Amino acid sequence: MSDDRRPGHGVDGVAPSAAERRRGTAEEPSTAGSDDTTADTTAHDPAADDPAADDPAADDPAADVGPAPGRRRRRDPLAALLIGVLTLLLGFAIAVQVRNTGTDEDLAGLREEDLVSILDTLDAREDLLRAQIADQRSALRELTGSDSRSAAALEEARRRAEALGVLNGTVAAQGPGLVVTIRDPERQVRVADLLDAVQELRGAGAETMQIDGVRVGASTAVTGEPGDLLVDGTPVSSPYEVLVIGSPQDLQTAMNIPGGVVDRVGRQGGSVDIAQSQRVVVDALRPLEEPQYASPDADDGN
């Protein structure tokens, strides 16, 4: 039997009915679609169609914003600085450790004789330093002693200057003594009488005195005529007041000796009043006289 399959006929040569044709037409798209879907499912790669699969930042919401470039540049220099500082500190610590380790190893590697020699050297340096300290302390004590001696010498010089000033009349003085008043109503007191009074008082230990406001010194001169006397060129008049510092009792005894000043002034019609006092002020001053001919002896006597 020949196969007279023509288009529009079935397998057995019988033309399909209209219902079969409609069913066949409806089933063909479904079969084709199923095959195409299977093929597409097998060959399709979702990662190729989804851009977010290759970009990890797509899954991170913070990655969409991202750090600002300016902020990243500001953090980088600070981090570099911190790293540099830490590196320097680490290097310094390592260097110190290596140095200490090297020193200990050097000492540990020395012989006993070398260690003894090093110890002796250190002991010698210690002795030298102690000797220098002792010298400095000795010098300090000497300087302190010199200052003390200088201060003592200065105080002694000041005391002597004051004593000499009292004796030569350049410094005011006070102390126990006498107040002697010589009255001369007859104007008969002579230069000799006034000089004798000065000499008797000096002989009795008078340290300083003044007559009518004129300081009496080693070179004091009494001149003039009775009733018109001058002391160192300064006129004085009766009653003559003599202020003298010394032992009050000794001074009064010297003035009252028989035939002395009190007796002579009494024979000339005058009188002498003597009063002891525990505080007599001699405040008249003499100018310091420069010697015209005398000078200090430069020869020390050797």
Rosetta silent file (secondary structure, phi, psi, omega in degrees, C-alpha in Angstrom):
SEQUENCE: MSDDRRPGHGVDGVAPSAAERRRGTAEEPSTAGSDDTTADTTAHDPAADDPAADDPAADDPAADVGPAPGRRRRRDPLAALLIGVLTLLLGFAIAVQVRNTGTDEDLAGLREEDLVSILDTLDAREDLLRAQIADQRSALRELTGSDSRSAAALEEARRRAEALGVLNGTVAAQGPGLVVTIRDPERQVRVADLLDAVQELRGAGAETMQIDGVRVGASTAVTGEPGDLLVDGTPVSSPYEVLVIGSPQDLQTAMNIPGGVVDRVGRQGGSVDIAQSQRVVVDALRPLEEPQYASPDADDGN
SCORE:     score description
SCORE:     0.000 S_00000001
   1 L     0.000  132.015 -178.489    0.000    0.000    0.000 S_00000001
   2 L   -83.939  147.464 -179.832    1.310    3.251   -1.033 S_00000001
   3 L   -89.473  101.433  179.818    1.612    6.022    1.448 S_00000001
   4 L   -97.936   55.485  178.731   -0.488    8.739    0.072 S_00000001
   5 L   -77.108  118.723  177.307    0.161   11.133    2.892 S_00000001
   6 L  -122.583  162.612  179.962   -0.804   14.468    1.764 S_00000001
   7 L   -64.275  139.670 -179.648   -1.057   17.511    3.667 S_00000001
   8 L    92.245   -2.030  177.954   -4.221   17.710    5.556 S_00000001
   9 L  -110.174  157.701  178.766   -4.561   13.974    5.983 S_00000001
  10 L   -81.885 -169.616 -177.797   -3.957   11.844    9.041 S_00000001
  11 L   -66.752  -40.828 -177.990   -1.600    9.006    9.533 S_00000001
  12 L   -86.825   15.552  178.814   -3.902    6.510    8.090 S_00000001
  13 L    81.241    2.938  179.054   -4.695    8.718    5.171 S_00000001
  14 L   -94.658  132.992 -177.032   -7.883    9.770    6.748 S_00000001
  15 L   -69.541  135.230  179.353   -8.285   13.433    6.951 S_00000001
  16 L   -68.164  150.846  179.242   -8.518   14.642   10.543 S_00000001
  17 L   -76.445  171.884 -178.547  -11.713   16.025   11.646 S_00000001
  18 H   -64.996  -34.173  179.025  -12.265   19.601   12.450 S_00000001
  19 H   -66.894  -40.684  179.337  -12.164   18.848   16.207 S_00000001
  20 H   -64.681  -39.866  179.981   -8.805   17.097   15.952 S_00000001
  21 H   -63.490  -39.186  179.916   -7.377   19.948   13.993 S_00000001
  22 H   -67.281  -39.112 -179.986   -8.498   22.397   16.650 S_00000001
  23 H   -67.333  -39.572  179.299   -7.054   20.254   19.453 S_00000001
  24 H   -66.771  -38.519  179.705   -3.825   19.796   17.600 S_00000001
  25 H   -67.103  -38.155  179.348   -3.545   23.493   16.967 S_00000001
  26 H   -70.199  -32.122 -178.295   -4.103   24.258   20.637 S_00000001
  27 H   -80.898  -24.091 -176.075   -1.535   21.678   21.816 S_00000001
  28 H   -66.239  -46.096  177.564    1.317   22.756   19.527 S_00000001
  29 H   -60.411  -36.524 -178.492    2.055   26.100   21.181 S_00000001
  30 H   -65.366  -40.237  179.752    2.021   24.395   24.575 S_00000001
  31 H   -68.781  -42.412 -179.943    4.562   21.796   23.462 S_00000001
  32 H   -66.321  -40.628  179.822    6.773   24.340   21.819 S_00000001
  33 H   -64.892  -36.410  178.881    6.555   26.624   24.774 S_00000001
  34 H   -65.646  -41.567  179.440    7.530   23.829   27.093 S_00000001
  35 H   -66.582  -42.775 -178.969   10.556   22.967   25.042 S_00000001
  36 H   -64.616  -38.378  179.984   11.623   26.577   24.769 S_00000001
  37 H   -64.975  -39.568  177.923   11.144   27.081   28.486 S_00000001
  38 H   -63.061  -41.192 -178.660   13.258   24.025   29.257 S_00000001
  39 H   -68.226  -41.929 -179.030   15.991   25.254   26.997 S_00000001
  40 H   -66.667  -35.864 -179.813   15.879   28.730   28.388 S_00000001
  41 H   -67.586  -35.658 -179.590   15.981   27.404   31.946 S_00000001
  42 H   -74.397  -40.447 -173.015   18.998   25.262   31.215 S_00000001
  43 H   -93.039  -13.550 -173.975   21.018   27.833   29.313 S_00000001
  44 L   -82.836  134.224  177.921   20.055   31.030   31.171 S_00000001
  45 L  -111.020  113.162 -178.827   22.493   32.395   33.811 S_00000001
  46 H   -62.906  -30.456 -178.847   20.786   34.701   36.290 S_00000001
  47 H   -65.140  -29.432 -179.472   24.066   36.245   37.274 S_00000001
  48 H   -71.166  -34.020 -178.926   24.557   37.437   33.715 S_00000001
  49 H   -87.357  -17.689 -177.500   21.256   39.303   33.715 S_00000001
  50 L  -102.062  110.428 -179.457   21.526   40.627   37.332 S_00000001
  51 H   -67.416  -24.974 -177.412   24.201   43.376   37.702 S_00000001
  52 H   -71.455  -17.761 -178.893   23.956   43.187   41.451 S_00000001
  53 H   -68.848  -36.437  179.523   25.352   39.642   41.469 S_00000001
  54 H   -85.286  -16.871 -176.022   28.831   40.810   40.377 S_00000001
  55 L  -105.916  106.589  179.610   28.796   43.977   42.511 S_00000001
  56 H   -64.153  -25.011 -178.071   29.083   43.192   46.269 S_00000001
  57 H   -69.234  -18.450 -179.189   28.289   46.784   46.986 S_00000001
  58 H   -68.626  -31.541  179.143   24.789   46.278   45.595 S_00000001
  59 L   -79.763  -16.912 -176.954   23.862   44.043   48.589 S_00000001
  60 L  -101.315  115.228 -179.176   25.287   46.592   51.108 S_00000001
  61 H   -63.816  -32.835  179.704   23.072   49.657   51.568 S_00000001
  62 H   -68.990  -23.927 -178.305   25.989   51.619   53.029 S_00000001
  63 H   -70.979  -23.491  179.687   28.013   50.866   49.931 S_00000001
  64 H   -65.684  -32.524  179.897   25.584   52.878   47.824 S_00000001
  65 H   -80.192  -52.747  175.655   26.612   55.983   49.741 S_00000001
  66 L    76.170  148.352  178.887   30.365   55.213   50.027 S_00000001
  67 L   -70.126  144.530  178.026   33.019   57.221   52.027 S_00000001
  68 L   -71.270  141.050 -179.100   33.745   60.709   50.842 S_00000001
  69 H   -61.173  -37.381 -178.754   37.162   61.058   49.182 S_00000001
  70 H   -63.060  -42.472 -179.901   38.045   64.097   51.288 S_00000001
  71 H   -63.852  -40.317  178.478   37.454   62.239   54.592 S_00000001
  72 H   -63.492  -37.035  179.556   39.626   59.319   53.476 S_00000001
  73 H   -69.894  -29.953  178.962   42.468   61.704   52.639 S_00000001
  74 H   -74.114  -33.479 -179.665   42.244   63.295   56.098 S_00000001
  75 H   -75.522  -29.359 -175.177   42.473   59.974   57.898 S_00000001
  76 H   -65.652  -47.323  179.068   45.439   58.684   55.943 S_00000001
  77 H   -62.145  -37.876  178.428   48.088   61.274   57.137 S_00000001
  78 H   -63.978  -42.444  178.179   47.042   60.819   60.791 S_00000001
  79 H   -64.252  -39.986  178.526   47.357   57.073   60.502 S_00000001
  80 H   -63.967  -38.971  179.319   50.757   57.452   58.848 S_00000001
  81 H   -65.228  -44.994  178.744   51.923   59.754   61.659 S_00000001
  82 H   -61.870  -42.182  179.136   50.803   57.336   64.373 S_00000001
  83 H   -62.603  -39.532  179.700   52.482   54.453   62.597 S_00000001
  84 H   -64.927  -43.255 -179.970   55.703   56.499   62.318 S_00000001
  85 H   -63.909  -46.358  178.331   55.722   57.398   66.011 S_00000001
  86 H   -60.763  -36.860  178.626   55.078   53.823   67.072 S_00000001
  87 H   -65.038  -43.322  178.391   57.852   52.666   64.765 S_00000001
  88 H   -62.535  -43.718  178.895   60.315   55.120   66.298 S_00000001
  89 H   -62.971  -42.030  178.603   59.399   54.076   69.829 S_00000001
  90 H   -63.455  -41.060  178.728   59.742   50.443   68.945 S_00000001
  91 H   -65.058  -40.196  179.234   63.124   51.080   67.340 S_00000001
  92 H   -64.282  -43.525  179.388   64.367   53.020   70.368 S_00000001
  93 H   -61.974  -41.622  179.470   63.258   50.256   72.736 S_00000001
  94 H   -64.782  -40.868 -179.412   64.982   47.640   70.617 S_00000001
  95 H   -63.832  -43.357  179.124   68.177   49.728   70.471 S_00000001
  96 H   -63.300  -43.051  179.594   68.246   50.180   74.257 S_00000001
  97 H   -63.385  -41.619  179.474   67.625   46.498   74.806 S_00000001
  98 H   -64.920  -40.902 -179.947   70.340   45.545   72.353 S_00000001
  99 H   -64.106  -46.205  179.057   72.793   47.956   73.969 S_00000001
 100 H   -63.283  -42.214  178.869   72.076   46.649   77.464 S_00000001
 101 H   -63.125  -40.208  179.330   72.254   43.104   76.266 S_00000001
 102 H   -64.725  -40.164  179.602   75.517   43.857   74.483 S_00000001
 103 H   -64.697  -45.935  178.874   77.002   45.456   77.626 S_00000001
 104 H   -61.962  -40.490  179.684   75.976   42.545   79.813 S_00000001
 105 H   -66.959  -37.270  178.161   77.303   40.108   77.271 S_00000001
 106 H   -63.568  -44.613  179.140   80.582   42.041   77.032 S_00000001
 107 H   -66.572  -39.928  179.686   81.015   41.988   80.805 S_00000001
 108 H   -65.065  -26.597 -178.502   79.971   38.373   80.999 S_00000001
 109 L   -87.536   -5.508 -179.412   82.541   37.520   78.374 S_00000001
 110 L   -78.988  157.140  176.624   85.465   39.190   80.165 S_00000001
 111 L   -78.623  165.936 -179.989   88.024   37.326   82.173 S_00000001
 112 H   -62.072  -37.892  179.589   88.247   37.626   85.916 S_00000001
 113 H   -64.218  -38.835  179.136   91.453   39.673   85.613 S_00000001
 114 H   -67.106  -41.345  178.276   89.721   42.153   83.311 S_00000001
 115 H   -63.139  -39.083  177.584   86.776   42.497   85.666 S_00000001
 116 H   -64.319  -39.708  178.610   89.150   43.135   88.569 S_00000001
 117 H   -64.177  -43.272  177.599   90.936   45.792   86.517 S_00000001
 118 H   -61.869  -42.551  179.307   87.630   47.522   85.694 S_00000001
 119 H   -62.951  -40.998  178.102   86.654   47.425   89.358 S_00000001
 120 H   -63.811  -38.940  178.376   89.996   48.930   90.365 S_00000001
 121 H   -63.302  -43.618  178.247   89.528   51.713   87.826 S_00000001
 122 H   -64.186  -38.954  177.721   86.081   52.506   89.189 S_00000001
 123 H   -64.280  -39.342  179.001   87.443   52.509   92.743 S_00000001
 124 H   -64.853  -41.566  177.707   90.216   54.897   91.706 S_00000001
 125 H   -64.147  -39.209  178.060   87.725   57.267   90.114 S_00000001
 126 H   -62.676  -43.521  178.427   85.585   57.121   93.238 S_00000001
 127 H   -62.224  -41.007  179.266   88.609   57.965   95.413 S_00000001
 128 H   -62.755  -44.510  178.693   89.491   60.860   93.102 S_00000001
 129 H   -63.741  -40.154  177.757   85.968   62.236   93.266 S_00000001
 130 H   -63.468  -39.034  178.156   85.924   61.915   97.047 S_00000001
 131 H   -65.294  -40.857  177.332   89.240   63.774   97.242 S_00000001
 132 H   -63.499  -40.608  177.743   87.893   66.563   95.051 S_00000001
 133 H   -62.417  -42.152  178.932   84.791   66.834   97.239 S_00000001
 134 H   -63.196  -40.350  178.159   86.995   67.042  100.335 S_00000001
 135 H   -63.110  -42.436  179.448   89.109   69.788   98.725 S_00000001
 136 H   -64.138  -40.251  178.078   86.007   71.763   97.840 S_00000001
 137 H   -65.961  -39.608  178.217   84.672   71.442  101.369 S_00000001
 138 H   -63.763  -42.517  177.801   88.004   72.524  102.797 S_00000001
 139 H   -62.941  -38.178  178.818   88.078   75.543  100.488 S_00000001
 140 H   -64.950  -42.650  177.742   84.531   76.391  101.532 S_00000001
 141 H   -63.494  -39.147  179.917   85.468   76.192  105.204 S_00000001
 142 H   -65.376  -41.786  178.046   88.517   78.356  104.568 S_00000001
 143 H   -64.355  -41.625  178.489   86.447   80.940  102.753 S_00000001
 144 H   -62.743  -42.402  177.439   83.880   80.900  105.537 S_00000001
 145 H   -64.605  -38.876  178.365   86.646   81.286  108.090 S_00000001
 146 H   -63.527  -41.815  177.819   88.206   84.084  106.071 S_00000001
 147 H   -62.168  -40.737  179.471   84.872   85.863  105.931 S_00000001
 148 H   -65.153  -43.499  178.989   84.497   85.461  109.683 S_00000001
 149 H   -65.122  -39.150  178.575   88.018   86.734  110.290 S_00000001
 150 H   -63.570  -42.309  178.694   87.427   89.619  107.909 S_00000001
 151 H   -63.589  -41.282  178.970   84.202   90.507  109.689 S_00000001
 152 H   -65.210  -41.667  178.844   85.947   90.325  113.057 S_00000001
 153 H   -64.406  -39.631  178.763   88.824   92.457  111.788 S_00000001
 154 H   -64.498  -41.003  178.086   86.389   94.982  110.355 S_00000001
 155 H   -65.089  -39.704  177.898   84.522   95.167  113.651 S_00000001
 156 H   -65.178  -41.539  177.778   87.784   95.630  115.529 S_00000001
 157 H   -62.979  -41.184  178.578   88.859   98.389  113.151 S_00000001
 158 H   -63.421  -41.604  179.805   85.505  100.123  113.596 S_00000001
 159 H   -63.940  -42.117  178.969   85.805   99.896  117.383 S_00000001
 160 H   -65.867  -39.318  179.063   89.316  101.330  117.332 S_00000001
 161 H   -62.694  -40.715  178.045   88.260  104.137  115.022 S_00000001
 162 H   -65.078  -41.834  179.390   85.475  105.081  117.403 S_00000001
 163 H   -62.708  -43.958  178.259   87.848  104.991  120.377 S_00000001
 164 H   -65.104  -36.202  177.939   90.364  107.170  118.564 S_00000001
 165 H   -63.988  -37.007  177.461   87.565  109.519  117.538 S_00000001
 166 H   -66.599  -42.556 -176.399   86.525  109.913  121.151 S_00000001
 167 H   -70.056  -39.059 -177.866   90.105  110.614  122.247 S_00000001
 168 H   -92.849    0.443  172.475   90.932  113.121  119.520 S_00000001
 169 L    88.281   13.487 -179.485   87.531  114.790  119.676 S_00000001
 170 L   -94.461   -3.619 -179.548   86.086  113.834  116.260 S_00000001
 171 L  -130.807  137.122  176.458   83.279  111.675  117.709 S_00000001
 172 L   -67.276  151.551 -176.844   80.653  112.651  120.310 S_00000001
 173 E  -141.283  158.994  175.071   80.831  110.754  123.587 S_00000001
 174 E  -146.937  155.994 -179.996   78.830  110.140  126.710 S_00000001
 175 E   161.500 -177.449  179.600   79.503  108.478  130.044 S_00000001
 176 E   -70.637  153.582  179.937   80.058  109.095  133.737 S_00000001
 177 E   172.654 -149.476 -176.978   82.130  112.082  134.765 S_00000001
 178 E  -127.037  152.481  168.077   82.074  115.582  136.186 S_00000001
 179 E  -116.743  108.742 -175.655   80.459  118.909  135.482 S_00000001
 180 E  -107.058  127.165  179.054   82.935  121.581  136.647 S_00000001
 181 E  -118.169  118.915 -179.583   81.863  125.218  136.812 S_00000001
 182 E  -106.674  117.203  179.540   84.600  127.874  137.318 S_00000001
 183 E  -102.516  137.025 -177.734   83.328  131.297  138.317 S_00000001
 184 L  -135.345   73.369 -179.211   85.566  134.365  137.948 S_00000001
 185 L   -66.984  -24.523 -178.778   83.728  137.485  139.111 S_00000001
 186 L   -91.345   -0.176 -179.154   87.008  139.368  139.498 S_00000001
 187 L    54.736   46.883 -177.724   88.210  138.404  136.000 S_00000001
 188 L  -112.199   -5.137 -179.857   91.419  137.063  137.553 S_00000001
 189 L   -70.185  128.282 -174.663   91.505  133.539  136.127 S_00000001
 190 L  -100.045  174.786  175.244   94.576  133.191  133.960 S_00000001
 191 H   -61.529  -43.949 -178.446   95.546  130.998  131.041 S_00000001
 192 H   -60.154  -39.361 -179.875   97.722  128.895  133.374 S_00000001
 193 H   -62.433  -43.131 -179.585   94.780  128.261  135.735 S_00000001
 194 H   -69.852  -37.503  177.668   92.608  126.896  132.919 S_00000001
 195 H   -67.143  -38.227  177.956   95.499  124.822  131.530 S_00000001
 196 H   -62.785  -37.644  177.930   96.205  123.388  134.980 S_00000001
 197 H   -62.987  -42.679  178.588   92.606  122.298  135.264 S_00000001
 198 H   -63.359  -44.306 -177.637   92.855  120.487  131.908 S_00000001
 199 H   -67.298  -40.056  179.435   96.136  118.801  132.871 S_00000001
 200 H   -65.469  -40.489  178.097   94.894  117.677  136.299 S_00000001
 201 H   -65.517  -42.634  177.296   91.789  116.149  134.787 S_00000001
 202 H   -62.480  -42.640  178.833   93.816  114.336  132.123 S_00000001
 203 H   -63.240  -27.179  179.688   96.206  113.066  134.762 S_00000001
 204 L   -86.677    3.204  176.099   93.253  111.668  136.719 S_00000001
 205 L   103.883   17.967  177.224   92.072  109.637  133.734 S_00000001
 206 L   -64.627  130.408 -178.152   89.796  111.994  131.840 S_00000001
 207 L   -90.471  -35.042  176.334   89.056  110.483  128.440 S_00000001
 208 E  -161.276  157.305 -178.980   87.559  113.514  126.773 S_00000001
 209 E  -159.655  168.023  174.641   86.257  116.969  127.720 S_00000001
 210 E  -145.434  149.879  179.732   85.036  120.273  126.414 S_00000001
 211 E  -121.014  116.898  179.896   85.199  123.865  127.723 S_00000001
 212 L    47.102   46.370  175.666   82.297  126.168  126.931 S_00000001
 213 L    80.406   10.523  177.073   81.392  124.172  123.832 S_00000001
 214 E  -113.350  122.025 -178.562   84.965  123.789  122.543 S_00000001
 215 E   -72.309  134.798 -179.568   86.274  120.212  122.359 S_00000001
 216 E   -94.845  127.189  178.218   89.616  119.731  123.994 S_00000001
 217 L  -124.155 -170.008 -178.345   92.146  117.676  122.056 S_00000001
 218 L   -65.990  -29.065 -177.202   95.822  116.815  122.121 S_00000001
 219 L  -106.124   19.017 -178.352   96.763  120.079  120.427 S_00000001
 220 L   -64.612  138.288  179.067   94.318  122.325  122.280 S_00000001
 221 L  -124.955  135.976  175.683   95.748  125.749  123.144 S_00000001
 222 E  -109.597  124.031 -176.756   94.495  128.224  125.735 S_00000001
 223 E  -134.158  176.549  175.969   95.443  131.819  125.041 S_00000001
 224 E   108.586 -169.997 -178.885   94.413  135.390  125.939 S_00000001
 225 E  -113.804  159.220  177.234   94.394  137.579  129.022 S_00000001
 226 L   -52.871  128.254 -177.253   92.563  137.153  132.345 S_00000001
 227 L    90.547  -19.030  178.407   88.946  137.773  131.698 S_00000001
 228 E  -132.802   67.299 -176.813   89.436  137.404  127.931 S_00000001
 229 E   -90.719  153.606  176.759   90.497  133.791  127.436 S_00000001
 230 E  -130.364  138.865  174.527   90.410  131.829  124.173 S_00000001
 231 E  -115.357  114.312 -175.806   90.366  128.055  123.696 S_00000001
 232 L    52.578   38.967  177.376   91.711  127.072  120.276 S_00000001
 233 L    82.972   -2.092 -179.976   91.007  130.617  119.169 S_00000001
 234 E   -99.746  124.580 -179.296   87.398  130.588  120.370 S_00000001
 235 E   -65.571  137.933  175.343   86.562  133.178  123.075 S_00000001
 236 E  -126.294  155.166 -177.062   85.232  131.778  126.377 S_00000001
 237 L  -140.628  159.948  179.657   83.836  133.684  129.325 S_00000001
 238 L   -73.216  142.507   -2.198   83.029  133.200  133.004 S_00000001
 239 L   -76.424  139.221 -179.569   81.492  131.089  134.280 S_00000001
 240 E   -86.382  123.321  179.724   83.607  128.485  132.473 S_00000001
 241 E  -103.476  123.168  179.902   81.840  125.155  132.162 S_00000001
 242 E  -114.278  118.176  174.690   84.037  122.097  131.856 S_00000001
 243 E  -103.554  125.165 -175.283   82.370  118.750  130.907 S_00000001
 244 E  -137.017  138.902  179.977   84.662  115.788  131.424 S_00000001
 245 E  -109.419  130.881  179.867   84.137  112.008  131.064 S_00000001
 246 L   168.047 -164.170  176.947   86.022  109.597  133.305 S_00000001
 247 L   -71.228  115.877 -176.959   85.890  108.145  136.774 S_00000001
 248 H   -57.223  -42.714 -177.491   83.885  110.729  138.747 S_00000001
 249 H   -67.603  -45.122 -179.677   85.624  109.992  142.046 S_00000001
 250 H   -64.114  -40.822 -179.177   89.156  110.079  140.633 S_00000001
 251 H   -65.274  -42.596 -179.884   88.476  113.268  138.725 S_00000001
 252 H   -66.804  -37.942  177.605   87.024  115.039  141.771 S_00000001
 253 H   -62.309  -41.667  179.829   89.957  113.965  143.933 S_00000001
 254 H   -65.107  -34.298 -179.278   92.393  115.384  141.379 S_00000001
 255 H   -73.410  -26.013 -175.248   90.579  118.727  141.322 S_00000001
 256 L  -100.132   12.982  178.633   90.604  119.020  145.163 S_00000001
 257 L   -64.259  145.611  179.526   94.275  118.301  145.805 S_00000001
 258 L   -59.358  134.062 -179.997   95.878  120.914  148.102 S_00000001
 259 L    78.495    9.206 -179.275   97.332  123.775  146.125 S_00000001
 260 L   -86.198 -158.638 -173.925   95.473  122.734  143.034 S_00000001
 261 H   -61.139  -41.695 -176.308   93.055  124.547  140.743 S_00000001
 262 H   -62.817  -43.677  179.615   90.322  124.893  143.384 S_00000001
 263 H   -65.316  -46.050 -176.213   92.684  126.561  145.834 S_00000001
 264 H   -65.289  -44.508  179.110   94.211  128.980  143.312 S_00000001
 265 H   -63.832  -36.038  178.533   90.868  130.119  141.877 S_00000001
 266 H   -66.198  -36.959  179.132   89.615  130.629  145.442 S_00000001
 267 H   -69.663  -21.972 -178.986   92.579  132.861  146.315 S_00000001
 268 L   -94.314   12.291  176.832   91.831  135.001  143.202 S_00000001
 269 L    88.869    8.512  178.666   88.261  135.683  144.322 S_00000001
 270 L  -105.550 -169.924  179.099   86.637  132.957  142.261 S_00000001
 271 E  -150.862  157.202  179.460   85.040  129.576  143.000 S_00000001
 272 E  -128.714  121.815  175.846   84.886  126.075  141.561 S_00000001
 273 E  -105.632  131.508 -178.041   81.742  123.918  141.752 S_00000001
 274 E  -123.038  127.198  178.563   82.124  120.167  141.038 S_00000001
 275 E  -129.501  126.520  176.674   79.165  117.833  140.403 S_00000001
 276 E   -81.127  147.437  179.390   79.437  114.138  139.710 S_00000001
 277 E  -148.854  142.729  177.464   77.128  112.624  137.066 S_00000001
 278 E   -84.697   -5.678  176.945   76.603  109.175  135.641 S_00000001
 279 E  -146.081  100.558  175.960   75.823  110.636  132.242 S_00000001
 280 E  -111.286  129.367 -178.700   77.873  113.468  130.906 S_00000001
 281 E  -105.502  121.412  175.024   77.472  114.286  127.217 S_00000001
 282 E  -111.956  101.142 -172.999   80.465  115.709  125.352 S_00000001
 283 L  -115.224    0.298  174.587   79.126  116.523  121.920 S_00000001
 284 L   -73.083  139.920 -175.370   81.406  119.314  120.700 S_00000001
 285 L  -117.220  148.219  174.500   83.559  118.076  117.792 S_00000001
 286 L  -103.542  143.023  174.288   86.989  118.937  116.567 S_00000001
 287 L   -67.740  144.316  179.155   87.820  118.962  112.851 S_00000001
 288 L   -73.800  118.431 -176.655   90.089  116.131  111.793 S_00000001
 289 L   -91.434  132.615  175.465   93.488  117.658  111.260 S_00000001
 290 L   -85.368  129.749  179.185   95.755  116.323  108.557 S_00000001
 291 L   -64.958  135.927 -178.304   99.361  116.042  109.698 S_00000001
 292 L   -85.267  -33.698 -174.969  101.591  118.457  107.863 S_00000001
 293 L  -117.764  -34.633 -176.321  104.921  116.759  108.482 S_00000001
 294 L   -80.818  150.563  176.524  104.237  113.367  110.019 S_00000001
 295 L  -148.735  157.417 -179.727  103.288  110.306  107.949 S_00000001
 296 L   -60.164  143.412  179.230  102.825  106.616  108.697 S_00000001
 297 L   -80.185  117.969  179.597  106.022  104.613  108.978 S_00000001
 298 L   -76.830  -15.742 -179.161  106.237  102.208  106.045 S_00000001
 299 L   -76.927  127.197 -178.427  109.007  100.225  107.754 S_00000001
 300 L   -83.989    6.897  177.231  107.593   97.150  109.448 S_00000001
 301 L    92.637   -1.155 -179.929  110.450   97.098  111.922 S_00000001
 302 L   -85.007    0.000    0.000  112.449   94.267  110.282 S_00000001
